[in-house]
């Protein structure tokens, strides 16, 4: 959803549309229609509808309205409070949002539409540190590792490539059930992100400086460690000071994630022998290798977890289009946030039909009770997209363009 429009802006837009008899597109479950704004009062948005729209919609029906004003698209949810002739009296929306330019308009799901998701690792339990985020296991698109299907070849290839990037490097695997103590290890296992320390003598880069959600930022470390200045505990700053005294210049800790579990990490280090700072090139290298290694672990069932398919769960479906959806999962159902890029197995039930497809998480956020996921449907062909469009909009070709408002 786009940015929320303030109430003052909302009132101004609707007043201007009423003066100019501006146009709105009205969408309901499996149907769409068009109208012009006839009046705007403190109680209602009064719209004049065409005959086909009048026949399709009924009093007290929940609808989604999409419009355009001064070049800005907007969208809001409302309800048809009453019908008088060809006039619909719509409730004043509590919220109105700017509508980014997309191929499809997002709708609240029809009442007969249900979705179930399968989180492939939901039942996996291994005796390794559990992180606050869950990564998926896959081969990166850019991967170029000759040994990706053979562990011994893969490790040898890592050593050969890593020796050209750093003075010291290695693969550290945690022992099952053993508590970790190093501050760097605690950080990467908690966040399931890499710790890049470009220079031991400088503060860790901020989130703005990094601009990379694979990396732990200075703000994240500060929030994790808390106010420890007066406590006699090991902090990252103290550890870096000691390492600087030992002539270590730069380090990278890249976690090896087996879904939500950190099973080890890739380590790169430069010292006085090569005083070059490690950077994004080394991050990309270690990130690729860590994903290839975890993919090998998964395919070979290295941790003896088996391939048991977990049961599906029903999330709350917040909106849906033929190309994707927004859903929420209660923290009680699954207490770990799924990272962007995670692939979910989806089952969609509508109009006595059942669709099974994959969905990729392209954004995520949370509140105190739920995790929210923006899902992009994968491998949707024209036939399936047309079928979903007809079910959601009542049209096979409805797309989000200004042409829809030429009514």
Secondary structure, DSSP 8 states (H G I E B T S, - for coil): ---EE-HHHHHHHHHHHHHHT-EEEEEETTEEEEEEEEEE-SSEEEEEE-HHHHHH--TT-EEEEEEEETTEEEEEEEEEEEEETTEEEEE--S-EEE----SS--B---TT-EEEEE-TTTT---SSEE-SEE------TT---TTTT-HHHHHHHHHHHHTTT-SEEEEEE--TT-----HHHHHHHHH-SBEEES-TTS----HHHH--TTB--HHHHHHHH-S-TTS-S--HHHHHHHHHHTTEEEEEEEEEEETTEEEEEEEEEEETTS-----HHHHHHHHHHHHHHHHHHHHTTTT---------B--EEEEEETTEEEEEEETTT--SEE-TT-EEEEEEEETTEEEEEEEEEEEEEE-SSEEEEEEEEES--HHHHHHHHHHHHS-SS---SGGGG--
